[in-house]
Amino acid sequence: MFHALADRTRRDILRRVLAGEHSVSALAASYDMSFAAVQKHVAVLEKAGLVTKRRSGREALASGDVEAVRSVRSMLLELEAVWRGRIARIDELIAEPNPHERNE
């Protein structure tokens, strides 16, 4: 999931399809890249489970998976809590007086 979200274009595509279903061709029209490149971005998002696609006639329609995004958010919040705890501990260690220093 994090690899899929690492790219700015994929994050933008995800924002669009979370707001509503879009055809891949309509998405491609929004970017200064080839249809095939946008198709690959959508495929990465789909493989990560963030986007689902369905066929409607000749069009491939992409939708965002809100539950998958909530799952990512939950993981990020957990990681943030771990790192905030570590940073707080580093701050505490820096603030502690060094027992090896002499008070002269």
A tleap script that builds the chain and sets N, CA, C and O, in Angstrom:
source leaprc.protein.ff14SB
mol = sequence {
  NMET PHE HIE ALA LEU ALA ASP ARG THR ARG
  ARG ASP ILE LEU ARG ARG VAL LEU ALA GLY
  GLU HIE SER VAL SER ALA LEU ALA ALA SER
  TYR ASP MET SER PHE ALA ALA VAL GLN LYS
  HIE VAL ALA VAL LEU GLU LYS ALA GLY LEU
  VAL THR LYS ARG ARG SER GLY ARG GLU ALA
  LEU ALA SER GLY ASP VAL GLU ALA VAL ARG
  SER VAL ARG SER MET LEU LEU GLU LEU GLU
  ALA VAL TRP ARG GLY ARG ILE ALA ARG ILE
  ASP GLU LEU ILE ALA GLU PRO ASN PRO HIE
  GLU ARG ASN CGLU
}
set mol.1.N position { 0.822 -1.198 0.000 }
set mol.1.CA position { 0.000 0.000 0.000 }
set mol.1.C position { 0.867 1.264 0.000 }
set mol.1.O position { 0.593 2.222 -0.722 }
set mol.2.N position { 1.923 1.241 0.830 }
set mol.2.CA position { 2.748 2.436 0.932 }
set mol.2.C position { 3.494 2.717 -0.372 }
set mol.2.O position { 3.693 3.874 -0.742 }
set mol.3.N position { 3.907 1.654 -1.067 }
set mol.3.CA position { 4.543 1.847 -2.375 }
set mol.3.C position { 3.556 2.519 -3.334 }
set mol.3.O position { 3.921 3.435 -4.072 }
set mol.4.N position { 2.330 2.065 -3.314 }
set mol.4.CA position { 1.313 2.637 -4.206 }
set mol.4.C position { 1.073 4.105 -3.890 }
set mol.4.O position { 0.848 4.909 -4.794 }
set mol.5.N position { 1.119 4.453 -2.617 }
set mol.5.CA position { 0.850 5.838 -2.201 }
set mol.5.C position { 2.081 6.741 -2.279 }
set mol.5.O position { 1.980 7.950 -2.071 }
set mol.6.N position { 3.227 6.162 -2.576 }
set mol.6.CA position { 4.460 6.950 -2.627 }
set mol.6.C position { 4.500 7.903 -3.821 }
set mol.6.O position { 5.241 8.886 -3.809 }
set mol.7.N position { 3.716 7.615 -4.833 }
set mol.7.CA position { 3.725 8.428 -6.053 }
set mol.7.C position { 2.623 9.484 -6.017 }
set mol.7.O position { 1.474 9.182 -5.696 }
set mol.8.N position { 2.980 10.717 -6.346 }
set mol.8.CA position { 2.033 11.840 -6.308 }
set mol.8.C position { 0.851 11.629 -7.261 }
set mol.8.O position { -0.289 11.932 -6.911 }
set mol.9.N position { 1.119 11.118 -8.447 }
set mol.9.CA position { 0.037 10.891 -9.412 }
set mol.9.C position { -0.940 9.851 -8.890 }
set mol.9.O position { -2.153 10.012 -9.021 }
set mol.10.N position { -0.411 8.781 -8.297 }
set mol.10.CA position { -1.309 7.751 -7.763 }
set mol.10.C position { -2.143 8.289 -6.605 }
set mol.10.O position { -3.318 7.946 -6.471 }
set mol.11.N position { -1.539 9.131 -5.768 }
set mol.11.CA position { -2.328 9.729 -4.683 }
set mol.11.C position { -3.434 10.604 -5.255 }
set mol.11.O position { -4.544 10.622 -4.722 }
set mol.12.N position { -3.149 11.330 -6.330 }
set mol.12.CA position { -4.166 12.173 -6.949 }
set mol.12.C position { -5.277 11.324 -7.581 }
set mol.12.O position { -6.460 11.640 -7.457 }
set mol.13.N position { -4.884 10.262 -8.247 }
set mol.13.CA position { -5.876 9.354 -8.837 }
set mol.13.C position { -6.763 8.789 -7.723 }
set mol.13.O position { -7.983 8.720 -7.870 }
set mol.14.N position { -6.150 8.389 -6.621 }
set mol.14.CA position { -6.924 7.837 -5.511 }
set mol.14.C position { -7.918 8.861 -4.975 }
set mol.14.O position { -9.066 8.517 -4.693 }
set mol.15.N position { -7.491 10.119 -4.832 }
set mol.15.CA position { -8.410 11.176 -4.372 }
set mol.15.C position { -9.620 11.286 -5.302 }
set mol.15.O position { -10.760 11.408 -4.853 }
set mol.16.N position { -9.347 11.239 -6.593 }
set mol.16.CA position { -10.426 11.376 -7.580 }
set mol.16.C position { -11.417 10.212 -7.503 }
set mol.16.O position { -12.630 10.420 -7.523 }
set mol.17.N position { -10.892 8.987 -7.414 }
set mol.17.CA position { -11.792 7.832 -7.439 }
set mol.17.C position { -12.459 7.597 -6.089 }
set mol.17.O position { -13.464 6.891 -6.019 }
set mol.18.N position { -11.924 8.171 -5.021 }
set mol.18.CA position { -12.625 8.119 -3.741 }
set mol.18.C position { -13.840 9.041 -3.768 }
set mol.18.O position { -14.836 8.784 -3.092 }
set mol.19.N position { -13.753 10.113 -4.550 }
set mol.19.CA position { -14.867 11.057 -4.672 }
set mol.19.C position { -15.976 10.507 -5.564 }
set mol.19.O position { -17.125 10.937 -5.468 }
set mol.20.N position { -15.634 9.564 -6.424 }
set mol.20.CA position { -16.632 8.982 -7.321 }
set mol.20.C position { -15.964 8.135 -8.387 }
set mol.20.O position { -14.780 8.302 -8.679 }
set mol.21.N position { -16.720 7.241 -8.954 }
set mol.21.CA position { -16.210 6.339 -9.979 }
set mol.21.C position { -15.799 7.124 -11.219 }
set mol.21.O position { -16.515 8.025 -11.654 }
set mol.22.N position { -14.645 6.779 -11.786 }
set mol.22.CA position { -14.144 7.422 -13.002 }
set mol.22.C position { -13.690 6.345 -13.976 }
set mol.22.O position { -13.176 5.303 -13.570 }
set mol.23.N position { -13.880 6.601 -15.244 }
set mol.23.CA position { -13.311 5.701 -16.239 }
set mol.23.C position { -11.816 5.985 -16.313 }
set mol.23.O position { -11.373 7.105 -16.058 }
set mol.24.N position { -11.053 4.969 -16.660 }
set mol.24.CA position { -9.606 5.143 -16.765 }
set mol.24.C position { -9.290 6.144 -17.868 }
set mol.24.O position { -8.328 6.903 -17.750 }
set mol.25.N position { -10.073 6.157 -18.926 }
set mol.25.CA position { -9.826 7.121 -20.014 }
set mol.25.C position { -10.094 8.550 -19.544 }
set mol.25.O position { -9.378 9.468 -19.945 }
set mol.26.N position { -11.111 8.758 -18.702 }
set mol.26.CA position { -11.369 10.099 -18.159 }
set mol.26.C position { -10.234 10.513 -17.225 }
set mol.26.O position { -9.821 11.673 -17.219 }
set mol.27.N position { -9.740 9.574 -16.447 }
set mol.27.CA position { -8.594 9.882 -15.584 }
set mol.27.C position { -7.385 10.262 -16.433 }
set mol.27.O position { -6.686 11.229 -16.132 }
set mol.28.N position { -7.147 9.503 -17.485 }
set mol.28.CA position { -5.984 9.761 -18.340 }
set mol.28.C position { -6.034 11.148 -18.958 }
set mol.28.O position { -4.992 11.765 -19.178 }
set mol.29.N position { -7.216 11.638 -19.238 }
set mol.29.CA position { -7.361 12.971 -19.839 }
set mol.29.C position { -6.931 14.073 -18.874 }
set mol.29.O position { -6.655 15.196 -19.295 }
set mol.30.N position { -6.873 13.755 -17.585 }
set mol.30.CA position { -6.513 14.744 -16.566 }
set mol.30.C position { -5.011 14.894 -16.369 }
set mol.30.O position { -4.572 15.792 -15.650 }
set mol.31.N position { -4.225 14.042 -16.987 }
set mol.31.CA position { -2.784 14.038 -16.743 }
set mol.31.C position { -2.005 14.215 -18.038 }
set mol.31.O position { -2.458 13.850 -19.123 }
set mol.32.N position { -0.829 14.782 -17.884 }
set mol.32.CA position { 0.057 14.994 -19.024 }
set mol.32.C position { 0.953 13.767 -19.198 }
set mol.32.O position { 2.178 13.849 -19.116 }
set mol.33.N position { 0.306 12.635 -19.437 }
set mol.33.CA position { 1.024 11.381 -19.673 }
set mol.33.C position { 0.138 10.497 -20.535 }
set mol.33.O position { -1.033 10.804 -20.761 }
set mol.34.N position { 0.694 9.421 -21.002 }
set mol.34.CA position { -0.067 8.539 -21.893 }
set mol.34.C position { -1.163 7.786 -21.135 }
set mol.34.O position { -1.122 7.643 -19.913 }
set mol.35.N position { -2.130 7.317 -21.896 }
set mol.35.CA position { -3.200 6.486 -21.336 }
set mol.35.C position { -2.590 5.262 -20.665 }
set mol.35.O position { -3.007 4.872 -19.574 }
set mol.36.N position { -1.602 4.660 -21.320 }
set mol.36.CA position { -0.966 3.456 -20.774 }
set mol.36.C position { -0.309 3.735 -19.424 }
set mol.36.O position { -0.350 2.892 -18.528 }
set mol.37.N position { 0.295 4.911 -19.276 }
set mol.37.CA position { 0.938 5.258 -18.002 }
set mol.37.C position { -0.101 5.392 -16.896 }
set mol.37.O position { 0.113 4.913 -15.783 }
set mol.38.N position { -1.216 6.032 -17.193 }
set mol.38.CA position { -2.289 6.175 -16.194 }
set mol.38.C position { -2.864 4.802 -15.874 }
set mol.38.O position { -3.164 4.501 -14.719 }
set mol.39.N position { -3.013 3.983 -16.890 }
set mol.39.CA position { -3.515 2.623 -16.703 }
set mol.39.C position { -2.600 1.849 -15.741 }
set mol.39.O position { -3.081 1.097 -14.892 }
set mol.40.N position { -1.292 2.035 -15.878 }
set mol.40.CA position { -0.338 1.363 -14.984 }
set mol.40.C position { -0.471 1.888 -13.555 }
set mol.40.O position { -0.408 1.112 -12.601 }
set mol.41.N position { -0.654 3.194 -13.402 }
set mol.41.CA position { -0.848 3.768 -12.070 }
set mol.41.C position { -2.096 3.168 -11.411 }
set mol.41.O position { -2.068 2.801 -10.236 }
set mol.42.N position { -3.168 3.072 -12.163 }
set mol.42.CA position { -4.412 2.496 -11.640 }
set mol.42.C position { -4.180 1.030 -11.270 }
set mol.42.O position { -4.701 0.556 -10.260 }
set mol.43.N position { -3.407 0.315 -12.079 }
set mol.43.CA position { -3.119 -1.098 -11.795 }
set mol.43.C position { -2.333 -1.245 -10.490 }
set mol.43.O position { -2.582 -2.178 -9.727 }
set mol.44.N position { -1.394 -0.344 -10.226 }
set mol.44.CA position { -0.631 -0.385 -8.970 }
set mol.44.C position { -1.573 -0.162 -7.785 }
set mol.44.O position { -1.485 -0.857 -6.773 }
set mol.45.N position { -2.468 0.809 -7.920 }
set mol.45.CA position { -3.446 1.077 -6.862 }
set mol.45.C position { -4.381 -0.114 -6.659 }
set mol.45.O position { -4.741 -0.452 -5.532 }
set mol.46.N position { -4.761 -0.736 -7.757 }
set mol.46.CA position { -5.651 -1.897 -7.673 }
set mol.46.C position { -4.937 -3.074 -7.000 }
set mol.46.O position { -5.521 -3.755 -6.157 }
set mol.47.N position { -3.690 -3.309 -7.369 }
set mol.47.CA position { -2.915 -4.401 -6.771 }
set mol.47.C position { -2.738 -4.185 -5.269 }
set mol.47.O position { -2.704 -5.148 -4.502 }
set mol.48.N position { -2.625 -2.925 -4.851 }
set mol.48.CA position { -2.480 -2.598 -3.433 }
set mol.48.C position { -3.803 -2.693 -2.682 }
set mol.48.O position { -3.830 -2.618 -1.453 }
set mol.49.N position { -4.894 -2.858 -3.417 }
set mol.49.CA position { -6.208 -2.981 -2.786 }
set mol.49.C position { -6.866 -1.648 -2.475 }
set mol.49.O position { -7.853 -1.599 -1.742 }
set mol.50.N position { -6.331 -0.574 -3.021 }
set mol.50.CA position { -6.881 0.761 -2.758 }
set mol.50.C position { -7.950 1.159 -3.764 }
set mol.50.O position { -8.767 2.041 -3.500 }
set mol.51.N position { -7.939 0.505 -4.914 }
set mol.51.CA position { -8.870 0.816 -6.007 }
set mol.51.C position { -9.441 -0.493 -6.533 }
set mol.51.O position { -8.749 -1.509 -6.593 }
set mol.52.N position { -10.703 -0.451 -6.910 }
set mol.52.CA position { -11.308 -1.590 -7.602 }
set mol.52.C position { -11.721 -1.119 -8.988 }
set mol.52.O position { -12.069 0.044 -9.191 }
set mol.53.N position { -11.674 -2.049 -9.935 }
set mol.53.CA position { -12.093 -1.735 -11.307 }
set mol.53.C position { -13.205 -2.681 -11.709 }
set mol.53.O position { -13.275 -3.831 -11.275 }
set mol.54.N position { -14.078 -2.147 -12.563 }
set mol.54.CA position { -15.119 -2.990 -13.161 }
set mol.54.C position { -15.280 -2.563 -14.604 }
set mol.54.O position { -14.961 -1.433 -14.975 }
set mol.55.N position { -15.772 -3.467 -15.399 }
set mol.55.CA position { -16.003 -3.180 -16.816 }
set mol.55.C position { -17.440 -2.732 -17.006 }
set mol.55.O position { -18.367 -3.281 -16.412 }
set mol.56.N position { -17.600 -1.727 -17.844 }
set mol.56.CA position { -18.921 -1.294 -18.269 }
set mol.56.C position { -18.814 -1.082 -19.775 }
set mol.56.O position { -18.371 -0.032 -20.240 }
set mol.57.N position { -19.224 -2.090 -20.520 }
set mol.57.CA position { -19.028 -2.031 -21.968 }
set mol.57.C position { -17.548 -2.064 -22.282 }
set mol.57.O position { -16.835 -2.984 -21.881 }
set mol.58.N position { -17.093 -1.059 -22.998 }
set mol.58.CA position { -15.667 -0.998 -23.372 }
set mol.58.C position { -14.835 -0.233 -22.364 }
set mol.58.O position { -13.611 -0.173 -22.484 }
set mol.59.N position { -15.486 0.350 -21.374 }
set mol.59.CA position { -14.758 1.174 -20.411 }
set mol.59.C position { -14.406 0.401 -19.146 }
set mol.59.O position { -15.158 -0.458 -18.686 }
set mol.60.N position { -13.238 0.734 -18.599 }
set mol.60.CA position { -12.845 0.239 -17.277 }
set mol.60.C position { -13.116 1.370 -16.297 }
set mol.60.O position { -12.574 2.466 -16.436 }
set mol.61.N position { -13.958 1.099 -15.305 }
set mol.61.CA position { -14.323 2.112 -14.312 }
set mol.61.C position { -13.607 1.819 -12.998 }
set mol.61.O position { -13.626 0.692 -12.503 }
set mol.62.N position { -12.980 2.845 -12.444 }
set mol.62.CA position { -12.218 2.697 -11.204 }
set mol.62.C position { -12.937 3.392 -10.058 }
set mol.62.O position { -13.475 4.488 -10.211 }
set mol.63.N position { -12.933 2.726 -8.899 }
set mol.63.CA position { -13.515 3.278 -7.669 }
set mol.63.C position { -12.511 3.110 -6.550 }
set mol.63.O position { -11.754 2.140 -6.522 }
set mol.64.N position { -12.507 4.059 -5.624 }
set mol.64.CA position { -11.636 3.955 -4.462 }
set mol.64.C position { -12.268 3.082 -3.395 }
set mol.64.O position { -13.489 3.066 -3.239 }
set mol.65.N position { -11.439 2.361 -2.664 }
set mol.65.CA position { -11.910 1.515 -1.570 }
set mol.65.C position { -11.696 2.267 -0.258 }
set mol.65.O position { -10.579 2.327 0.256 }
set mol.66.N position { -12.759 2.834 0.273 }
set mol.66.CA position { -12.688 3.669 1.481 }
set mol.66.C position { -12.159 2.868 2.662 }
set mol.66.O position { -11.363 3.388 3.445 }
set mol.67.N position { -12.577 1.627 2.808 }
set mol.67.CA position { -12.116 0.803 3.939 }
set mol.67.C position { -10.610 0.563 3.870 }
set mol.67.O position { -9.938 0.555 4.901 }
set mol.68.N position { -10.080 0.370 2.676 }
set mol.68.CA position { -8.632 0.179 2.527 }
set mol.68.C position { -7.886 1.448 2.932 }
set mol.68.O position { -6.836 1.376 3.570 }
set mol.69.N position { -8.423 2.596 2.565 }
set mol.69.CA position { -7.790 3.867 2.937 }
set mol.69.C position { -7.849 4.051 4.448 }
set mol.69.O position { -6.892 4.540 5.049 }
set mol.70.N position { -8.953 3.668 5.064 }
set mol.70.CA position { -9.053 3.743 6.530 }
set mol.70.C position { -8.020 2.834 7.185 }
set mol.70.O position { -7.452 3.180 8.222 }
set mol.71.N position { -7.778 1.686 6.588 }
set mol.71.CA position { -6.781 0.756 7.104 }
set mol.71.C position { -5.385 1.374 7.041 }
set mol.71.O position { -4.602 1.255 7.984 }
set mol.72.N position { -5.083 2.029 5.934 }
set mol.72.CA position { -3.793 2.707 5.787 }
set mol.72.C position { -3.667 3.800 6.841 }
set mol.72.O position { -2.622 3.942 7.475 }
set mol.73.N position { -4.725 4.562 7.023 }
set mol.73.CA position { -4.727 5.640 8.018 }
set mol.73.C position { -4.452 5.080 9.406 }
set mol.73.O position { -3.670 5.650 10.167 }
set mol.74.N position { -5.084 3.979 9.729 }
set mol.74.CA position { -4.888 3.348 11.033 }
set mol.74.C position { -3.436 2.919 11.218 }
set mol.74.O position { -2.853 3.139 12.279 }
set mol.75.N position { -2.851 2.307 10.188 }
set mol.75.CA position { -1.448 1.897 10.268 }
set mol.75.C position { -0.535 3.102 10.461 }
set mol.75.O position { 0.398 3.062 11.263 }
set mol.76.N position { -0.810 4.173 9.721 }
set mol.76.CA position { 0.011 5.376 9.846 }
set mol.76.C position { -0.101 6.000 11.233 }
set mol.76.O position { 0.892 6.483 11.776 }
set mol.77.N position { -1.293 5.994 11.805 }
set mol.77.CA position { -1.465 6.531 13.156 }
set mol.77.C position { -0.682 5.710 14.178 }
set mol.77.O position { -0.090 6.267 15.102 }
set mol.78.N position { -0.678 4.393 14.014 }
set mol.78.CA position { 0.095 3.531 14.914 }
set mol.78.C position { 1.588 3.816 14.782 }
set mol.78.O position { 2.293 3.932 15.785 }
set mol.79.N position { 2.068 3.928 13.547 }
set mol.79.CA position { 3.485 4.231 13.329 }
set mol.79.C position { 3.852 5.606 13.880 }
set mol.79.O position { 4.927 5.786 14.452 }
set mol.80.N position { 2.962 6.565 13.707 }
set mol.80.CA position { 3.205 7.901 14.234 }
set mol.80.C position { 3.339 7.859 15.757 }
set mol.80.O position { 4.213 8.517 16.320 }
set mol.81.N position { 2.491 7.101 16.417 }
set mol.81.CA position { 2.548 7.000 17.878 }
set mol.81.C position { 3.872 6.390 18.323 }
set mol.81.O position { 4.474 6.851 19.293 }
set mol.82.N position { 4.325 5.362 17.625 }
set mol.82.CA position { 5.611 4.743 17.957 }
set mol.82.C position { 6.739 5.759 17.820 }
set mol.82.O position { 7.571 5.892 18.717 }
set mol.83.N position { 6.767 6.472 16.701 }
set mol.83.CA position { 7.861 7.423 16.467 }
set mol.83.C position { 7.777 8.619 17.404 }
set mol.83.O position { 8.808 9.120 17.851 }
set mol.84.N position { 6.594 9.078 17.705 }
set mol.84.CA position { 6.465 10.189 18.671 }
set mol.84.C position { 6.999 9.767 20.045 }
set mol.84.O position { 7.643 10.557 20.736 }
set mol.85.N position { 6.727 8.514 20.433 }
set mol.85.CA position { 7.262 7.994 21.690 }
set mol.85.C position { 8.778 7.938 21.678 }
set mol.85.O position { 9.422 8.283 22.669 }
set mol.86.N position { 9.345 7.510 20.575 }
set mol.86.CA position { 10.802 7.440 20.463 }
set mol.86.C position { 11.427 8.825 20.510 }
set mol.86.O position { 12.447 9.035 21.167 }
set mol.87.N position { 10.815 9.758 19.815 }
set mol.87.CA position { 11.332 11.136 19.809 }
set mol.87.C position { 11.240 11.745 21.202 }
set mol.87.O position { 12.154 12.443 21.642 }
set mol.88.N position { 10.137 11.481 21.892 }
set mol.88.CA position { 9.986 11.989 23.257 }
set mol.88.C position { 11.081 11.415 24.152 }
set mol.88.O position { 11.645 12.122 24.988 }
set mol.89.N position { 11.373 10.140 23.971 }
set mol.89.CA position { 12.428 9.509 24.783 }
set mol.89.C position { 13.789 10.117 24.457 }
set mol.89.O position { 14.592 10.329 25.366 }
set mol.90.N position { 14.063 10.397 23.216 }
set mol.90.CA position { 15.323 11.042 22.833 }
set mol.90.C position { 15.418 12.417 23.487 }
set mol.90.O position { 16.465 12.797 24.010 }
set mol.91.N position { 14.317 13.151 23.449 }
set mol.91.CA position { 14.293 14.471 24.102 }
set mol.91.C position { 14.601 14.351 25.593 }
set mol.91.O position { 15.338 15.166 26.148 }
set mol.92.N position { 14.032 13.324 26.240 }
set mol.92.CA position { 14.293 13.106 27.667 }
set mol.92.C position { 15.765 12.804 27.909 }
set mol.92.O position { 16.369 13.317 28.851 }
set mol.93.N position { 16.337 11.965 27.049 }
set mol.93.CA position { 17.749 11.608 27.209 }
set mol.93.C position { 18.659 12.818 27.017 }
set mol.93.O position { 19.652 12.979 27.728 }
set mol.94.N position { 18.317 13.651 26.068 }
set mol.94.CA position { 19.120 14.859 25.821 }
set mol.94.C position { 19.013 15.812 27.006 }
set mol.94.O position { 19.992 16.470 27.358 }
set mol.95.N position { 17.852 15.894 27.615 }
set mol.95.CA position { 17.633 16.814 28.731 }
set mol.95.C position { 18.276 16.331 30.025 }
set mol.95.O position { 18.544 17.139 30.914 }
set mol.96.N position { 18.531 15.025 30.150 }
set mol.96.CA position { 19.141 14.494 31.370 }
set mol.96.C position { 20.571 15.001 31.486 }
set mol.96.O position { 21.281 15.094 30.485 }
set mol.97.N position { 20.998 15.330 32.703 }
set mol.97.CA position { 22.394 15.723 32.876 }
set mol.97.C position { 23.296 14.519 32.644 }
set mol.97.O position { 22.937 13.388 32.971 }
set mol.98.N position { 24.437 14.768 32.092 }
set mol.98.CA position { 25.404 13.712 31.809 }
set mol.98.C position { 26.131 13.376 33.100 }
set mol.98.O position { 26.791 14.245 33.671 }
set mol.99.N position { 26.029 12.131 33.581 }
set mol.99.CA position { 26.680 11.782 34.845 }
set mol.99.C position { 28.200 11.784 34.748 }
set mol.99.O position { 28.877 11.787 35.776 }
set mol.100.N position { 28.739 11.783 33.563 }
set mol.100.CA position { 30.189 11.774 33.372 }
set mol.100.C position { 30.784 13.170 33.340 }
set mol.100.O position { 32.004 13.328 33.378 }
set mol.101.N position { 29.939 14.173 33.271 }
set mol.101.CA position { 30.432 15.550 33.304 }
set mol.101.C position { 30.698 15.964 34.736 }
set mol.101.O position { 29.943 15.604 35.639 }
set mol.102.N position { 31.747 16.704 34.948 }
set mol.102.CA position { 32.064 17.194 36.286 }
set mol.102.C position { 31.441 18.561 36.482 }
set mol.102.O position { 31.413 19.392 35.575 }
set mol.103.N position { 30.959 18.766 37.651 }
set mol.103.CA position { 30.481 20.095 38.006 }
set mol.103.C position { 31.620 20.824 38.697 }
set mol.103.O position { 31.915 20.570 39.864 }
set mol.104.N position { 32.234 21.700 37.994 }
set mol.104.CA position { 33.376 22.426 38.550 }
set mol.104.C position { 33.055 23.844 38.813 }
set mol.104.O position { 33.910 24.594 39.283 }
savepdb mol mol.pdb
quit
